[in-house]
């Protein structure tokens, strides 16, 4: 392996030459405290930046072995280093001059969530690898070795020294991050033990600063649990905390507009991830498998069994193997529920604001006027109870328009100026009075009826994707569209309404998952769930970059959940089911 002196000499030898001469720098170099790897060199200064990584041995990095396992601790350590390295690069990015992307030092920029990323990986022995992109400097399309020298021998060594060695980092802050991860993991495990699907700590700050900022809102009303739902936990590090425990079953979040229904639901939606200290949602913890469900007009559906909710369509269209290139609101939401069950979700999160009204509920007057044989939709209200009792799938629903839900609900919360009030008893008494009054006298259906029986096979699908010739090509172009999805070849996978994708790097990882699945897993034998399980296991064991094939591990990938992998596969318009 060459050393840094040899790299410097090589760099000087290509000064003022054409940009392609930079490719001669590819390889690994010993910088003493760390190894520098130039993994990929961009074609010209205006192209995507070059891929560079550094590796630090466990002996030199010297992070405490106790921080390397279990997985939540290692993820907290990696996340801490990514954030710290990013702050260090802010001092130097674009300080080296030149054309195009010259001087750019690009690293992952995590949001409020703590997610495993390909930017930083630490193996079981404690060896650290950090990945980034650097714009190699040029004047026009001519190499500027002097500016490149600054990056490799001044800027980058400073970032590495200050961010990737235990002796340099704020060890108190690092310990606090790891301790917080311990506490969050403890709460997750307690959910199952206590029969809870979510926990929201007292004093949590749920509102966000704005529609484009995920930072906590200043001056927001801190969360306070209703006494009837307050539960206490003794955390390993933070000690005793209290908060609202939401039991498994059907929970309604009711209340007037602008009182915080959707805000609470959104916090629960993000509670599948750990959050950094100071976010306000550190101790908002939701069942890991929870899925946000909504209507998605126009989405594609491939052979979903939606007969649980929709049957007897005009024209005799099959709803046991239902497919559509342009689904309606109700059929798309029905498909999403079935696909969530396929992915293993134990909790559905639904906001009436983004739901198809005719899918959610059908009022008594409409039932009287429209004959049952003319209405193909069995609304979700008639299935929610059986989903829980027969399949263990709970529901948390934010709504403000239909009291019909008071009957099947186990718990009813009213949000009053961002504070939850348990109104279960009062709401159920009011519903019983309503049923005993004039509506029942007019012969309306009994709202205590759970609806048509639930065929047990409907939530045990075995959708088996067929091989797709798209993936036979040697080179397939992909492009990430932020959190909204990605394009692969000429097809766009629309993920705008898969609302628990919280980072563009997760979308990028999902694109690589689809490529990997198409090339290796879609064989006409494995189910969608089996494919997702394989991908999840692969990335959990080897990191988010494991699904991205190539000569080096790229940066810019963040770990998606199995639930999002299934959602992505289901929205791939090229999906063909056996």
C-alpha positions in Angstrom: 0.0 0.0 0.0 1.3 3.5 -0.9 1.8 6.1 1.8 0.7 9.7 1.9 4.0 10.9 0.5 3.6 8.8 -2.6 0.1 10.1 -3.0 1.3 13.7 -2.8 4.0 12.9 -5.4 1.5 11.3 -7.7 -0.9 14.2 -7.3 1.9 16.7 -8.3 2.7 14.6 -11.3 -0.8 15.1 -12.8 -1.1 18.8 -12.1 -2.5 20.8 -15.1 -3.3 17.6 -17.0 -6.7 16.7 -18.3 -9.3 15.7 -15.7 -9.3 12.0 -16.5 -5.8 11.7 -15.1 -7.4 11.9 -11.6 -8.4 8.3 -12.2 -4.8 7.3 -11.6 -5.3 8.2 -7.9 -7.7 5.4 -7.3 -6.5 3.1 -4.5 -5.6 3.1 -0.8 -3.1 5.2 1.0 -1.6 4.9 4.5 -1.9 8.2 6.4 -0.6 6.8 9.7 -3.6 7.2 11.9 -6.0 6.1 9.2 -6.2 4.7 5.6 -7.5 6.9 2.8 -9.4 5.1 0.0 -10.2 6.8 -3.3 -13.0 4.4 -4.4 -14.4 6.1 -7.5 -13.3 9.2 -9.5 -15.8 11.4 -11.2 -15.6 11.8 -15.0 -15.4 15.6 -15.0 -15.7 18.4 -12.4 -19.4 18.9 -13.3 -20.3 15.2 -12.7 -21.4 13.6 -9.4 -18.5 14.0 -6.9 -15.9 11.3 -6.3 -16.4 8.5 -3.7 -13.8 8.7 -0.9 -13.6 6.8 2.4 -11.4 6.6 5.4 -10.9 3.7 7.7 -9.6 3.8 11.3 -8.5 0.7 13.1 -10.2 -0.2 16.4 -6.9 0.3 18.2 -6.6 3.9 17.0 -10.3 4.8 17.1 -10.5 3.3 20.6 -14.3 3.7 21.1 -15.5 1.7 24.2 -16.3 -1.9 23.3 -19.5 -1.5 25.3 -20.8 0.9 22.6 -20.5 -1.7 19.8 -23.4 -3.9 20.8 -26.3 -4.4 21.0 -27.3 -2.9 17.6 -29.1 0.2 19.0 -25.9 1.2 20.8 -23.7 0.9 17.7 -26.3 2.8 15.6 -26.2 5.6 18.2 -22.4 5.7 18.0 -22.4 5.7 14.2 -25.0 8.4 14.1 -23.1 10.5 16.6 -20.0 10.3 14.4 -21.9 11.2 11.2 -23.3 14.3 12.8 -19.9 15.3 14.2 -18.0 14.7 11.0 -20.7 16.7 9.1 -20.1 19.7 11.4 -16.3 19.4 10.8 -16.7 19.5 7.1 -18.8 22.7 7.2 -15.5 24.5 7.9 -13.9 23.3 4.7 -16.5 22.4 2.0 -16.0 24.6 -1.1 -12.9 26.2 0.5 -10.9 24.6 -2.3 -11.5 26.6 -5.4 -12.3 25.5 -8.9 -15.0 24.8 -11.5 -18.1 22.7 -11.2 -18.2 20.8 -7.9 -14.6 21.5 -7.1 -13.9 21.5 -3.4 -17.3 20.0 -2.3 -17.0 17.8 0.7 -20.4 16.1 1.0 -21.4 13.8 3.9 -24.8 12.5 5.0 -26.9 15.0 6.9 -29.2 13.2 9.4 -32.5 14.7 10.4 -34.1 14.2 13.8 -34.2 10.4 13.5 -31.4 8.0 14.4 -31.1 5.6 11.5 -28.2 3.3 10.3 -26.4 4.8 7.4 -23.8 3.7 4.9 -21.9 6.9 5.6 -20.5 5.3 8.8 -20.0 1.7 9.6 -18.3 0.2 12.6 -17.6 -3.6 12.6 -17.9 -5.9 15.6 -14.2 -5.3 16.4 -14.5 -1.5 16.5 -12.9 -0.7 13.2 -14.5 2.5 11.8 -15.2 3.2 8.1 -16.4 6.7 7.1 -17.7 7.4 3.5 -18.2 10.7 1.8 -18.1 12.4 -1.6 -15.5 15.0 -2.7 -15.4 17.2 -5.7 -11.9 16.9 -7.1 -10.7 20.5 -8.0 -10.2 21.6 -11.5 -9.7 24.8 -13.5 -12.2 24.2 -16.3 -11.4 20.6 -17.0 -7.8 20.8 -16.0 -6.5 19.3 -12.8 -5.8 21.7 -10.0 -3.4 19.7 -7.8 -2.7 22.5 -5.4 -6.4 22.8 -4.3 -6.6 19.0 -4.2 -3.6 18.9 -1.9 -5.4 21.2 0.5 -8.4 18.8 0.7 -6.4 15.5 1.1 -3.6 16.8 3.3 -5.2 19.6 5.3 -9.0 19.6 5.4 -9.7 15.9 5.5 -7.1 15.0 8.1 -8.5 17.7 10.4 -12.0 16.3 10.0 -10.8 12.7 10.7 -8.8 13.8 13.7 -11.6 15.7 15.3 -14.5 13.3 14.6 -13.3 9.7 14.3 -11.1 9.2 17.4 -12.5 8.7 20.9 -9.8 10.9 22.3 -11.1 13.9 20.3 -14.9 13.6 20.7 -17.0 15.0 23.5 -17.2 11.7 25.4 -19.9 13.0 27.8 -22.1 13.8 24.8 -21.4 10.5 23.2 -22.3 8.6 26.4 -25.5 10.6 26.6 -26.4 9.6 23.0 -25.8 5.9 23.7 -27.6 6.0 27.1 -30.6 7.6 25.3 -30.6 4.7 22.8 -30.6 2.3 25.8 -33.6 4.0 27.3 -35.5 4.1 24.0 -34.8 0.4 23.4 -36.0 -0.4 27.0 -39.4 1.4 26.3 -39.8 -0.5 23.0 -39.4 -3.8 24.8 -41.8 -2.7 27.6 -44.5 -2.0 25.0 -44.9 -5.8 24.3 -44.7 -6.7 27.9 -47.4 -4.3 28.9 -49.8 -4.9 26.0 -49.1 -1.4 24.6 -48.8 -0.3 21.0 -47.3 3.2 21.8 -46.0 5.4 24.6 -45.9 9.2 24.8 -43.9 10.6 27.6 -45.1 13.5 29.8 -43.4 16.8 28.8 -42.8 15.6 25.2 -42.9 18.3 22.6 -45.0 17.0 19.7 -45.6 20.1 17.4 -42.9 20.9 14.8 -41.6 24.3 14.0 -43.2 24.5 10.5 -44.4 22.4 7.6 -40.8 22.4 6.2 -38.9 22.0 9.5 -38.9 18.9 11.7 -37.4 20.9 14.6 -39.5 21.2 17.8 -41.8 24.2 17.9 -40.8 26.9 20.4 -43.3 27.6 23.1 -45.4 24.5 22.3 -47.7 23.0 24.9 -45.8 20.0 26.5 -47.7 16.7 26.4 -49.5 15.6 29.6 -51.1 12.1 29.9 -54.6 11.6 31.1 -54.5 10.1 34.5 -56.5 7.0 33.3 -53.8 6.2 30.8 -50.7 7.3 32.7 -48.0 4.6 33.1 -44.6 4.8 34.6 -41.3 3.2 33.5 -38.0 3.0 35.2 -35.4 3.6 32.5 -31.8 2.3 32.8 -30.3 5.8 32.7 -33.0 8.5 32.8 -34.7 6.9 35.8 -38.5 7.0 36.3 -40.6 8.7 33.7 -44.3 8.8 33.2 -46.5 9.1 30.1 -49.5 7.9 28.2 -49.6 4.2 27.4 -51.9 3.4 24.4 -53.1 -0.2 24.8 -53.5 -2.5 21.9 -57.0 -2.4 20.3 -58.8 0.4 18.6 -57.9 3.9 19.8 -59.6 7.1 18.6 -58.0 10.5 18.7 -61.0 12.9 18.4 -61.5 16.6 18.9 -62.1 19.8 17.1 -59.9 21.2 14.3 -56.5 22.6 15.2 -56.5 21.0 18.7 -53.7 18.5 17.9 -55.2 15.3 16.6 -53.0 15.0 13.6 -50.0 16.3 15.5 -50.3 13.4 18.0 -50.8 10.9 15.2 -47.8 12.3 13.3 -45.6 11.9 16.4 -46.8 8.3 16.7 -46.1 7.7 13.1 -42.4 8.8 13.6 -42.2 6.9 16.8 -41.0 3.8 14.9 -37.6 5.6 14.9 -35.4 6.8 17.7 -34.9 10.5 18.0 -32.0 12.6 19.0 -31.8 14.4 22.4 -33.6 17.8 22.3 -36.1 16.8 19.6 -39.0 16.7 22.0 -40.0 13.2 20.9 -37.2 11.2 22.5 -39.6 9.2 24.5 -42.4 8.9 21.9 -42.1 5.2 21.1 -44.4 3.3 18.8 -44.6 -0.4 17.8 -41.8 -0.9 15.3 -44.1 -2.4 12.8 -46.7 0.4 12.8 -47.8 1.6 9.3 -49.5 4.8 8.3 -52.3 4.1 6.0 -54.0 6.6 3.6 -55.8 6.9 0.3 -53.5 7.1 -2.8 -55.5 7.9 -5.9 -53.8 6.7 -9.0 -51.4 4.2 -7.4 -50.8 0.8 -9.0 -52.0 -2.4 -7.3 -50.8 -5.9 -8.2 -53.0 -8.9 -7.3 -54.0 -7.8 -3.8 -56.9 -9.6 -2.1 -59.1 -6.7 -1.1 -62.2 -8.7 -0.9 -62.2 -8.1 2.9 -63.3 -4.6 2.1 -64.5 -4.6 -1.5 -66.5 -7.1 -3.5 -69.1 -7.5 -6.1 -67.7 -4.7 -8.3 -69.7 -3.7 -11.4 -68.7 -5.8 -14.3 -67.7 -8.7 -12.1 -64.1 -7.4 -11.6 -62.1 -9.8 -9.3 -61.3 -8.4 -5.9 -59.5 -11.6 -4.6 -56.7 -10.9 -7.1 -57.3 -7.2 -7.7 -55.0 -5.2 -10.0 -55.2 -1.7 -11.2 -52.9 0.9 -12.8 -55.1 3.7 -11.5 -56.6 2.8 -8.2 -59.4 4.9 -6.6 -59.1 6.3 -3.1 -61.1 3.5 -1.5 -59.4 0.6 -3.4 -55.9 2.1 -2.8 -56.6 2.4 0.9 -58.0 -1.2 1.1 -54.9 -2.4 -0.7 -52.6 -0.6 1.7 -54.3 -2.2 4.7 -53.9 -5.7 3.2 -50.3 -4.9 2.2 -49.5 -3.7 5.7 -50.8 -7.0 7.1 -48.6 -8.8 4.5 -45.6 -6.9 5.8 -46.3 -7.9 9.4 -47.7 -4.6 10.7 -49.4 -4.9 14.1 -50.6 -1.3 14.2 -52.3 0.8 11.6 -52.2 4.6 11.9 -55.0 6.4 10.1 -55.9 10.1 9.7 -59.4 10.8 8.4 -58.0 13.9 6.7 -56.1 11.7 4.2 -58.5 8.8 4.0 -61.3 7.9 1.5 -64.5 8.7 3.3 -66.4 5.8 1.7 -63.7 3.4 2.8 -63.8 4.5 6.5 -67.5 4.7 7.4 -71.0 4.6 5.9 -73.6 6.4 7.8 -77.1 5.0 8.6 -79.0 7.2 6.2 -76.8 6.2 3.3 -77.3 2.5 4.3 -81.1 3.1 4.2 -81.1 4.8 0.8 -78.4 2.7 -1.1 -79.3 -1.0 -1.1 -76.5 -3.3 0.2 -76.3 -5.2 -3.1 -75.5 -1.8 -4.8 -72.6 -0.9 -2.4 -69.4 -3.0 -3.0 -67.5 -1.5 -0.1 -67.5 -2.9 3.4 -66.2 0.1 5.4 -63.2 -0.1 7.7 -65.3 0.6 10.7 -66.9 -2.9 10.1 -63.5 -4.6 10.0 -61.4 -2.8 12.6 -62.6 -4.9 15.5 -62.1 -8.2 13.7 -58.7 -7.2 12.5 -57.7 -6.8 16.1 -59.4 -9.8 17.5 -58.5 -12.3 14.8 -55.2 -10.9 13.6 -53.8 -8.8 16.4 -53.7 -5.7 14.3 -54.5 -2.5 16.3 -55.7 0.8 14.9 -55.1 4.4 16.0 -57.4 6.7 14.2 -57.5 10.5 14.2 -61.0 11.8 13.4 -63.5 14.5 14.1 -66.5 13.9 11.9 -68.1 10.5 12.7 -69.3 9.4 16.1 -70.1 6.0 14.7 -66.5 5.0 15.6 -67.4 5.4 19.3 -69.0 1.9 19.3 -66.1 -0.3 18.2 -63.4 1.8 19.9 -61.6 0.6 23.0 -60.2 4.0 24.0 -61.4 7.5 22.9 -59.2 10.5 23.4 -60.2 14.1 22.9 -57.4 16.5 22.1 -58.2 19.8 23.8 -55.6 22.5 23.0 -52.9 19.9 22.5 -53.8 18.1 25.7 -55.4 14.6 25.6 -58.5 13.9 27.7 -59.9 10.4 28.1 -63.6 10.6 27.1 -64.1 6.9 26.5 -67.0 6.5 29.0 -68.8 9.7 28.1 -68.5 9.0 24.3 -69.8 5.5 24.6 -72.7 6.6 26.8 -73.6 9.2 24.2 -73.4 6.6 21.4 -75.7 4.2 23.3 -78.2 7.0 23.9 -78.1 7.8 20.2 -78.7 4.2 19.2 -81.6 3.8 21.6 -83.3 6.9 20.3 -84.9 7.9 17.0 -82.2 6.3 14.7 -82.9 2.8 16.0 -86.6 3.6 15.7 -86.2 4.3 12.0 -84.8 0.9 11.5 -81.1 1.8 11.1 -78.5 -0.9 11.4 -77.2 -1.8 14.9 -73.7 -0.2 15.2 -72.7 -2.9 17.6 -72.7 -5.3 14.7 -69.1 -6.0 13.8 -70.0 -6.4 10.1 -69.6 -9.3 7.8 -67.5 -12.2 8.9 -63.7 -12.1 8.2 -62.3 -14.8 6.0 -59.0 -15.9 7.6 -57.2 -16.3 4.3 -57.6 -12.6 3.3 -54.7 -11.4 5.5 -52.4 -14.4 4.6 -51.5 -13.5 1.1 -48.7 -15.3 -0.9 -48.0 -12.8 -3.6 -45.1 -14.2 -5.6 -43.4 -11.8 -8.0 -42.4 -13.1 -11.4 -38.9 -12.3 -12.9 -38.8 -9.0 -14.8 -36.6 -8.6 -17.9 -35.9 -5.0 -16.8 -33.3 -6.3 -14.4 -31.5 -8.4 -16.9 -29.6 -5.4 -18.3 -26.0 -5.0 -17.1 -26.4 -1.3 -16.4 -29.6 0.1 -15.1 -29.9 3.8 -14.4 -31.5 4.9 -11.1 -32.3 8.4 -9.9 -33.6 9.3 -6.4 -36.4 11.9 -6.2 -35.8 12.9 -2.6 -38.3 11.3 -0.2 -40.9 11.1 -3.0 -39.5 8.0 -4.6 -37.1 7.1 -7.4 -36.9 6.2 -11.0 -35.4 3.0 -12.3 -34.8 2.6 -16.0 -38.0 4.4 -17.4 -40.3 3.6 -14.5 -41.0 5.8 -11.5 -41.7 4.3 -8.1 -43.9 6.8 -6.4 -43.4 6.8 -2.6 -44.9 10.2 -1.8 -47.6 8.7 0.3 -45.5 6.2 2.1 -45.3 8.7 4.9 -42.8 6.9 7.2 -40.0 7.3 4.8 -38.3 10.2 6.6 -35.0 10.6 4.7 -34.0 10.8 1.0 -31.3 8.3 1.8 -34.0 5.7 2.6 -35.5 6.3 -0.9 -32.0 5.8 -2.4 -31.6 2.5 -0.4 -35.0 1.3 -1.6 -34.0 1.9 -5.2 -31.0 -0.4 -4.6 -33.3 -2.9 -2.8 -35.5 -3.1 -6.0 -32.4 -3.6 -8.2 -31.1 -6.4 -5.9 -34.5 -8.0 -5.6 -35.0 -7.9 -9.4 -31.7 -9.4 -10.1 -31.5 -12.1 -7.4 -34.8 -12.6 -5.5 -37.8 -12.2 -7.9 -37.6 -15.8 -9.1 -41.3 -16.8 -9.3 -40.9 -18.7 -6.0 -40.4 -16.2 -3.2 -43.2 -14.1 -1.9 -43.1 -10.3 -1.5 -42.8 -10.8 2.3 -39.9 -13.3 1.9 -38.1 -10.9 -0.4 -38.5 -8.1 2.0 -37.3 -10.3 4.9 -34.1 -11.2 3.0 -33.4 -7.6 2.2 -34.0 -6.5 5.7 -31.7 -9.2 7.1 -29.0 -8.4 4.6 -28.9 -4.7 5.4 -29.3 -5.2 9.1 -26.3 -7.5 9.2 -24.0 -5.8 6.6 -25.4 -2.2 6.6 -27.7 -0.2 4.3 -25.1 -0.4 1.5 -25.2 -4.2 1.3 -28.0 -4.2 -1.3 -26.1 -1.8 -3.6 -23.8 -3.9 -5.7 -20.5 -2.6 -7.0 -16.8 -2.5 -6.3 -17.2 -0.3 -3.3 -19.9 0.6 -0.7 -21.4 4.0 -1.6 -22.5 6.6 0.9 -25.9 8.2 0.9 -28.0 5.2 1.9 -30.1 4.9 5.1 -31.8 1.8 6.4 -35.5 1.4 5.4 -37.8 -0.8 7.5 -39.2 -4.1 6.2 -42.6 -2.4 6.0 -41.3 0.3 3.6 -39.5 -2.4 1.5 -42.9 -4.2 1.1 -44.6 -0.9 0.3 -42.0 -0.1 -2.3 -42.3 -3.5 -4.0 -46.1 -3.1 -4.1 -45.8 0.3 -5.8 -43.4 -0.8 -8.5 -45.5 -0.6 -11.6 -43.5 -3.4 -13.2 -44.5 -5.9 -10.5 -46.1 -9.0 -12.0 -47.6 -11.6 -9.6 -47.7 -15.3 -10.4 
